[in-house]
Amino acid sequence: MTNIGGVSAEQLKSYVERIENLEEEKAKVSEDVREVYSEAKGNGFDTKTLREIVKLRKMDHDDRQEQEYMLDLYKKALGLVPSGE
């Protein structure tokens, strides 16, 4: 192994190449996700709402309930929803 200043050049190169490969895969997956959203939009679905649903489904149940409670509270405070609801 070649060491330059205490750094293994081969190990460093291996890390860089792995990161580059993962970045390429990530770009491909991102493009696939965009295509699915585009397909959904073409079939009449609202992509903004779909993105919100995907975000909510990733959340823990308790965190999601807390966020929905706080959103409702803020909406009521700003008069966006009648306070009786």
A tleap script that builds the chain and sets N, CA, C and O, in Angstrom:
source leaprc.protein.ff14SB
mol = sequence {
  NMET THR ASN ILE GLY GLY VAL SER ALA GLU
  GLN LEU LYS SER TYR VAL GLU ARG ILE GLU
  ASN LEU GLU GLU GLU LYS ALA LYS VAL SER
  GLU ASP VAL ARG GLU VAL TYR SER GLU ALA
  LYS GLY ASN GLY PHE ASP THR LYS THR LEU
  ARG GLU ILE VAL LYS LEU ARG LYS MET ASP
  HIE ASP ASP ARG GLN GLU GLN GLU TYR MET
  LEU ASP LEU TYR LYS LYS ALA LEU GLY LEU
  VAL PRO SER GLY CGLU
}
set mol.1.N position { 0.828 -1.197 0.000 }
set mol.1.CA position { 0.000 0.000 0.000 }
set mol.1.C position { 0.863 1.248 0.000 }
set mol.1.O position { 1.890 1.311 0.676 }
set mol.2.N position { 0.443 2.215 -0.749 }
set mol.2.CA position { 1.158 3.484 -0.808 }
set mol.2.C position { 0.596 4.414 0.257 }
set mol.2.O position { -0.606 4.671 0.315 }
set mol.3.N position { 1.480 4.902 1.084 }
set mol.3.CA position { 1.081 5.866 2.109 }
set mol.3.C position { 1.698 7.211 1.787 }
set mol.3.O position { 2.905 7.324 1.572 }
set mol.4.N position { 0.852 8.230 1.756 }
set mol.4.CA position { 1.334 9.585 1.520 }
set mol.4.C position { 0.882 10.419 2.702 }
set mol.4.O position { -0.309 10.653 2.904 }
set mol.5.N position { 1.845 10.857 3.467 }
set mol.5.CA position { 1.537 11.657 4.647 }
set mol.5.C position { 0.679 10.889 5.645 }
set mol.5.O position { -0.149 11.481 6.337 }
set mol.6.N position { 0.872 9.582 5.721 }
set mol.6.CA position { 0.111 8.756 6.659 }
set mol.6.C position { -1.256 8.342 6.142 }
set mol.6.O position { -2.040 7.748 6.883 }
set mol.7.N position { -1.561 8.649 4.864 }
set mol.7.CA position { -2.855 8.318 4.273 }
set mol.7.C position { -2.648 7.212 3.249 }
set mol.7.O position { -1.785 7.322 2.379 }
set mol.8.N position { -3.431 6.157 3.349 }
set mol.8.CA position { -3.360 5.066 2.388 }
set mol.8.C position { -4.041 5.496 1.095 }
set mol.8.O position { -5.257 5.680 1.059 }
set mol.9.N position { -3.260 5.653 0.041 }
set mol.9.CA position { -3.791 6.111 -1.245 }
set mol.9.C position { -4.818 5.135 -1.802 }
set mol.9.O position { -5.839 5.562 -2.340 }
set mol.10.N position { -4.569 3.840 -1.685 }
set mol.10.CA position { -5.497 2.840 -2.206 }
set mol.10.C position { -6.829 2.867 -1.462 }
set mol.10.O position { -7.897 2.770 -2.066 }
set mol.11.N position { -6.746 3.000 -0.148 }
set mol.11.CA position { -7.972 3.045 0.657 }
set mol.11.C position { -8.763 4.309 0.351 }
set mol.11.O position { -9.988 4.267 0.229 }
set mol.12.N position { -8.070 5.424 0.228 }
set mol.12.CA position { -8.721 6.683 -0.105 }
set mol.12.C position { -9.397 6.596 -1.467 }
set mol.12.O position { -10.540 7.024 -1.625 }
set mol.13.N position { -8.690 6.043 -2.452 }
set mol.13.CA position { -9.252 5.890 -3.792 }
set mol.13.C position { -10.490 5.005 -3.754 }
set mol.13.O position { -11.477 5.284 -4.435 }
set mol.14.N position { -10.440 3.948 -2.967 }
set mol.14.CA position { -11.585 3.046 -2.832 }
set mol.14.C position { -12.805 3.784 -2.280 }
set mol.14.O position { -13.915 3.610 -2.783 }
set mol.15.N position { -12.606 4.607 -1.247 }
set mol.15.CA position { -13.721 5.378 -0.679 }
set mol.15.C position { -14.298 6.349 -1.705 }
set mol.15.O position { -15.515 6.462 -1.855 }
set mol.16.N position { -13.411 7.042 -2.404 }
set mol.16.CA position { -13.864 8.020 -3.399 }
set mol.16.C position { -14.666 7.333 -4.494 }
set mol.16.O position { -15.721 7.830 -4.889 }
set mol.17.N position { -14.184 6.203 -4.987 }
set mol.17.CA position { -14.888 5.478 -6.045 }
set mol.17.C position { -16.243 4.968 -5.566 }
set mol.17.O position { -17.227 5.025 -6.304 }
set mol.18.N position { -16.297 4.468 -4.330 }
set mol.18.CA position { -17.586 4.008 -3.785 }
set mol.18.C position { -18.574 5.156 -3.691 }
set mol.18.O position { -19.743 5.005 -4.047 }
set mol.19.N position { -18.111 6.300 -3.215 }
set mol.19.CA position { -18.980 7.479 -3.097 }
set mol.19.C position { -19.464 7.912 -4.471 }
set mol.19.O position { -20.643 8.222 -4.647 }
set mol.20.N position { -18.564 7.934 -5.444 }
set mol.20.CA position { -18.953 8.312 -6.804 }
set mol.20.C position { -20.011 7.373 -7.368 }
set mol.20.O position { -20.972 7.820 -7.992 }
set mol.21.N position { -19.837 6.079 -7.150 }
set mol.21.CA position { -20.822 5.097 -7.621 }
set mol.21.C position { -22.176 5.305 -6.952 }
set mol.21.O position { -23.215 5.234 -7.608 }
set mol.22.N position { -22.161 5.559 -5.663 }
set mol.22.CA position { -23.413 5.800 -4.946 }
set mol.22.C position { -24.091 7.076 -5.417 }
set mol.22.O position { -25.315 7.122 -5.535 }
set mol.23.N position { -23.302 8.118 -5.688 }
set mol.23.CA position { -23.858 9.370 -6.202 }
set mol.23.C position { -24.519 9.141 -7.559 }
set mol.23.O position { -25.578 9.707 -7.828 }
set mol.24.N position { -23.911 8.321 -8.417 }
set mol.24.CA position { -24.509 7.989 -9.712 }
set mol.24.C position { -25.830 7.245 -9.524 }
set mol.24.O position { -26.821 7.544 -10.191 }
set mol.25.N position { -25.833 6.267 -8.604 }
set mol.25.CA position { -27.062 5.510 -8.325 }
set mol.25.C position { -28.148 6.431 -7.792 }
set mol.25.O position { -29.314 6.315 -8.171 }
set mol.26.N position { -27.759 7.352 -6.906 }
set mol.26.CA position { -28.712 8.294 -6.327 }
set mol.26.C position { -29.332 9.158 -7.419 }
set mol.26.O position { -30.535 9.419 -7.393 }
set mol.27.N position { -28.529 9.601 -8.370 }
set mol.27.CA position { -29.034 10.418 -9.471 }
set mol.27.C position { -30.026 9.627 -10.320 }
set mol.27.O position { -31.042 10.165 -10.760 }
set mol.28.N position { -29.727 8.355 -10.547 }
set mol.28.CA position { -30.628 7.504 -11.328 }
set mol.28.C position { -31.946 7.295 -10.588 }
set mol.28.O position { -33.018 7.353 -11.191 }
set mol.29.N position { -31.866 7.056 -9.306 }
set mol.29.CA position { -33.078 6.858 -8.505 }
set mol.29.C position { -33.899 8.146 -8.477 }
set mol.29.O position { -35.125 8.097 -8.575 }
set mol.30.N position { -33.243 9.285 -8.344 }
set mol.30.CA position { -33.954 10.566 -8.353 }
set mol.30.C position { -34.695 10.771 -9.667 }
set mol.30.O position { -35.830 11.248 -9.679 }
set mol.31.N position { -34.060 10.414 -10.758 }
set mol.31.CA position { -34.715 10.522 -12.070 }
set mol.31.C position { -35.919 9.586 -12.147 }
set mol.31.O position { -36.959 9.957 -12.692 }
set mol.32.N position { -35.785 8.378 -11.607 }
set mol.32.CA position { -36.907 7.431 -11.595 }
set mol.32.C position { -38.080 7.986 -10.787 }
set mol.32.O position { -39.236 7.853 -11.186 }
set mol.33.N position { -37.772 8.608 -9.649 }
set mol.33.CA position { -38.820 9.189 -8.806 }
set mol.33.C position { -39.516 10.320 -9.563 }
set mol.33.O position { -40.743 10.416 -9.542 }
set mol.34.N position { -38.744 11.175 -10.230 }
set mol.34.CA position { -39.345 12.253 -11.028 }
set mol.34.C position { -40.274 11.692 -12.103 }
set mol.34.O position { -41.343 12.246 -12.359 }
set mol.35.N position { -39.863 10.594 -12.727 }
set mol.35.CA position { -40.695 9.973 -13.760 }
set mol.35.C position { -42.011 9.460 -13.188 }
set mol.35.O position { -43.058 9.590 -13.823 }
set mol.36.N position { -41.963 8.878 -11.993 }
set mol.36.CA position { -43.192 8.380 -11.363 }
set mol.36.C position { -44.126 9.542 -11.041 }
set mol.36.O position { -45.331 9.451 -11.275 }
set mol.37.N position { -43.574 10.640 -10.503 }
set mol.37.CA position { -44.406 11.813 -10.228 }
set mol.37.C position { -44.998 12.370 -11.517 }
set mol.37.O position { -46.158 12.780 -11.544 }
set mol.38.N position { -44.215 12.384 -12.571 }
set mol.38.CA position { -44.699 12.867 -13.866 }
set mol.38.C position { -45.824 11.978 -14.385 }
set mol.38.O position { -46.822 12.471 -14.912 }
set mol.39.N position { -45.661 10.684 -14.235 }
set mol.39.CA position { -46.707 9.737 -14.650 }
set mol.39.C position { -47.982 9.959 -13.846 }
set mol.39.O position { -49.082 9.969 -14.399 }
set mol.40.N position { -47.826 10.137 -12.539 }
set mol.40.CA position { -48.987 10.378 -11.679 }
set mol.40.C position { -49.687 11.670 -12.092 }
set mol.40.O position { -50.915 11.723 -12.158 }
set mol.41.N position { -48.904 12.709 -12.367 }
set mol.41.CA position { -49.477 13.980 -12.797 }
set mol.41.C position { -50.234 13.802 -14.108 }
set mol.41.O position { -51.312 14.368 -14.283 }
set mol.42.N position { -49.682 13.026 -15.022 }
set mol.42.CA position { -50.335 12.760 -16.291 }
set mol.42.C position { -51.649 12.025 -16.141 }
set mol.42.O position { -52.505 12.074 -17.024 }
set mol.43.N position { -51.806 11.342 -15.011 }
set mol.43.CA position { -53.048 10.622 -14.731 }
set mol.43.C position { -53.970 11.405 -13.812 }
set mol.43.O position { -54.922 10.854 -13.259 }
set mol.44.N position { -53.682 12.705 -13.649 }
set mol.44.CA position { -54.591 13.578 -12.920 }
set mol.44.C position { -54.335 13.728 -11.428 }
set mol.44.O position { -55.134 14.356 -10.734 }
set mol.45.N position { -53.249 13.172 -10.916 }
set mol.45.CA position { -52.958 13.304 -9.495 }
set mol.45.C position { -52.159 14.570 -9.239 }
set mol.45.O position { -51.355 14.982 -10.076 }
set mol.46.N position { -52.376 15.189 -8.085 }
set mol.46.CA position { -51.668 16.395 -7.687 }
set mol.46.C position { -50.337 15.988 -7.051 }
set mol.46.O position { -50.317 15.374 -5.984 }
set mol.47.N position { -49.231 16.331 -7.707 }
set mol.47.CA position { -47.924 15.869 -7.243 }
set mol.47.C position { -47.501 16.519 -5.923 }
set mol.47.O position { -46.788 15.907 -5.128 }
set mol.48.N position { -47.935 17.740 -5.695 }
set mol.48.CA position { -47.613 18.399 -4.429 }
set mol.48.C position { -48.225 17.620 -3.259 }
set mol.48.O position { -47.587 17.422 -2.225 }
set mol.49.N position { -49.459 17.190 -3.443 }
set mol.49.CA position { -50.135 16.407 -2.412 }
set mol.49.C position { -49.490 15.032 -2.269 }
set mol.49.O position { -49.329 14.536 -1.155 }
set mol.50.N position { -49.120 14.416 -3.388 }
set mol.50.CA position { -48.438 13.119 -3.330 }
set mol.50.C position { -47.138 13.224 -2.537 }
set mol.50.O position { -46.829 12.352 -1.725 }
set mol.51.N position { -46.381 14.287 -2.773 }
set mol.51.CA position { -45.118 14.467 -2.044 }
set mol.51.C position { -45.371 14.608 -0.545 }
set mol.51.O position { -44.613 14.084 0.271 }
set mol.52.N position { -46.428 15.309 -0.192 }
set mol.52.CA position { -46.779 15.470 1.224 }
set mol.52.C position { -47.170 14.128 1.847 }
set mol.52.O position { -46.792 13.824 2.978 }
set mol.53.N position { -47.929 13.334 1.095 }
set mol.53.CA position { -48.333 12.009 1.594 }
set mol.53.C position { -47.103 11.127 1.808 }
set mol.53.O position { -46.996 10.447 2.829 }
set mol.54.N position { -46.184 11.137 0.854 }
set mol.54.CA position { -44.957 10.344 0.987 }
set mol.54.C position { -44.187 10.786 2.222 }
set mol.54.O position { -43.676 9.954 2.972 }
set mol.55.N position { -44.103 12.094 2.434 }
set mol.55.CA position { -43.411 12.638 3.608 }
set mol.55.C position { -44.089 12.177 4.905 }
set mol.55.O position { -43.421 11.770 5.855 }
set mol.56.N position { -45.421 12.247 4.927 }
set mol.56.CA position { -46.165 11.847 6.125 }
set mol.56.C position { -46.006 10.359 6.408 }
set mol.56.O position { -45.892 9.956 7.565 }
set mol.57.N position { -45.999 9.536 5.354 }
set mol.57.CA position { -45.876 8.090 5.552 }
set mol.57.C position { -44.514 7.694 6.106 }
set mol.57.O position { -44.378 6.637 6.722 }
set mol.58.N position { -43.509 8.532 5.893 }
set mol.58.CA position { -42.171 8.259 6.432 }
set mol.58.C position { -42.099 8.538 7.926 }
set mol.58.O position { -41.231 8.018 8.628 }
set mol.59.N position { -43.024 9.367 8.403 }
set mol.59.CA position { -42.976 9.816 9.798 }
set mol.59.C position { -43.538 8.773 10.752 }
set mol.59.O position { -44.409 7.978 10.400 }
set mol.60.N position { -43.021 8.803 11.950 }
set mol.60.CA position { -43.549 8.002 13.049 }
set mol.60.C position { -44.974 8.500 13.353 }
set mol.60.O position { -45.263 9.689 13.220 }
set mol.61.N position { -45.843 7.593 13.755 }
set mol.61.CA position { -47.246 7.938 14.016 }
set mol.61.C position { -47.378 9.102 15.000 }
set mol.61.O position { -48.138 10.038 14.753 }
set mol.62.N position { -46.648 9.047 16.106 }
set mol.62.CA position { -46.752 10.104 17.122 }
set mol.62.C position { -46.244 11.444 16.586 }
set mol.62.O position { -46.845 12.486 16.846 }
set mol.63.N position { -45.149 11.415 15.843 }
set mol.63.CA position { -44.624 12.651 15.252 }
set mol.63.C position { -45.620 13.234 14.256 }
set mol.63.O position { -45.811 14.448 14.194 }
set mol.64.N position { -46.250 12.363 13.484 }
set mol.64.CA position { -47.234 12.821 12.498 }
set mol.64.C position { -48.427 13.449 13.203 }
set mol.64.O position { -48.906 14.502 12.784 }
set mol.65.N position { -48.917 12.816 14.271 }
set mol.65.CA position { -50.044 13.378 15.027 }
set mol.65.C position { -49.689 14.733 15.614 }
set mol.65.O position { -50.497 15.661 15.579 }
set mol.66.N position { -48.479 14.849 16.156 }
set mol.66.CA position { -48.046 16.119 16.748 }
set mol.66.C position { -47.974 17.210 15.678 }
set mol.66.O position { -48.406 18.339 15.908 }
set mol.67.N position { -47.431 16.869 14.513 }
set mol.67.CA position { -47.335 17.852 13.436 }
set mol.67.C position { -48.721 18.281 12.977 }
set mol.67.O position { -48.957 19.469 12.759 }
set mol.68.N position { -49.642 17.331 12.828 }
set mol.68.CA position { -51.002 17.663 12.403 }
set mol.68.C position { -51.701 18.530 13.455 }
set mol.68.O position { -52.442 19.449 13.107 }
set mol.69.N position { -51.468 18.241 14.735 }
set mol.69.CA position { -52.055 19.036 15.811 }
set mol.69.C position { -51.538 20.471 15.750 }
set mol.69.O position { -52.309 21.427 15.833 }
set mol.70.N position { -50.200 20.606 15.601 }
set mol.70.CA position { -49.602 21.944 15.569 }
set mol.70.C position { -50.061 22.719 14.334 }
set mol.70.O position { -50.323 23.919 14.422 }
set mol.71.N position { -50.161 22.050 13.190 }
set mol.71.CA position { -50.633 22.707 11.978 }
set mol.71.C position { -52.063 23.197 12.171 }
set mol.71.O position { -52.389 24.324 11.796 }
set mol.72.N position { -52.914 22.362 12.752 }
set mol.72.CA position { -54.300 22.741 13.006 }
set mol.72.C position { -54.370 23.919 13.981 }
set mol.72.O position { -55.155 24.847 13.788 }
set mol.73.N position { -53.546 23.874 15.023 }
set mol.73.CA position { -53.502 24.950 16.001 }
set mol.73.C position { -53.103 26.275 15.342 }
set mol.73.O position { -53.742 27.300 15.579 }
set mol.74.N position { -52.074 26.258 14.535 }
set mol.74.CA position { -51.616 27.465 13.852 }
set mol.74.C position { -52.659 27.975 12.866 }
set mol.74.O position { -52.865 29.184 12.750 }
set mol.75.N position { -53.316 27.067 12.156 }
set mol.75.CA position { -54.352 27.476 11.208 }
set mol.75.C position { -55.495 28.158 11.937 }
set mol.75.O position { -56.013 29.174 11.473 }
set mol.76.N position { -55.892 27.603 13.078 }
set mol.76.CA position { -56.954 28.210 13.862 }
set mol.76.C position { -56.534 29.586 14.386 }
set mol.76.O position { -57.321 30.532 14.374 }
set mol.77.N position { -55.292 29.682 14.842 }
set mol.77.CA position { -54.783 30.949 15.378 }
set mol.77.C position { -54.744 32.033 14.314 }
set mol.77.O position { -54.894 33.214 14.630 }
set mol.78.N position { -54.546 31.655 13.071 }
set mol.78.CA position { -54.479 32.621 11.981 }
set mol.78.C position { -55.807 32.812 11.265 }
set mol.78.O position { -55.901 33.538 10.276 }
set mol.79.N position { -56.838 32.140 11.788 }
set mol.79.CA position { -58.182 32.290 11.220 }
set mol.79.C position { -58.370 31.579 9.895 }
set mol.79.O position { -59.273 31.917 9.130 }
set mol.80.N position { -57.530 30.606 9.619 }
set mol.80.CA position { -57.655 29.844 8.385 }
set mol.80.C position { -58.749 28.776 8.481 }
set mol.80.O position { -59.229 28.275 7.464 }
set mol.81.N position { -59.132 28.437 9.698 }
set mol.81.CA position { -60.217 27.492 9.951 }
set mol.81.C position { -61.029 28.034 11.102 }
set mol.81.O position { -60.465 28.598 12.040 }
set mol.82.N position { -62.318 27.882 11.057 }
set mol.82.CA position { -63.127 28.332 12.205 }
set mol.82.C position { -62.661 27.625 13.480 }
set mol.82.O position { -62.399 26.423 13.461 }
set mol.83.N position { -62.558 28.358 14.574 }
set mol.83.CA position { -62.049 27.790 15.817 }
set mol.83.C position { -62.973 26.737 16.415 }
set mol.83.O position { -62.555 25.999 17.308 }
set mol.84.N position { -64.209 26.646 15.952 }
set mol.84.CA position { -65.139 25.632 16.461 }
set mol.84.C position { -64.884 24.259 15.906 }
set mol.84.O position { -65.424 23.284 16.427 }
set mol.85.N position { -64.076 24.139 14.862 }
set mol.85.CA position { -63.817 22.830 14.243 }
set mol.85.C position { -62.781 22.064 14.998 }
set mol.85.O position { -62.442 20.944 14.618 }
savepdb mol mol.pdb
quit
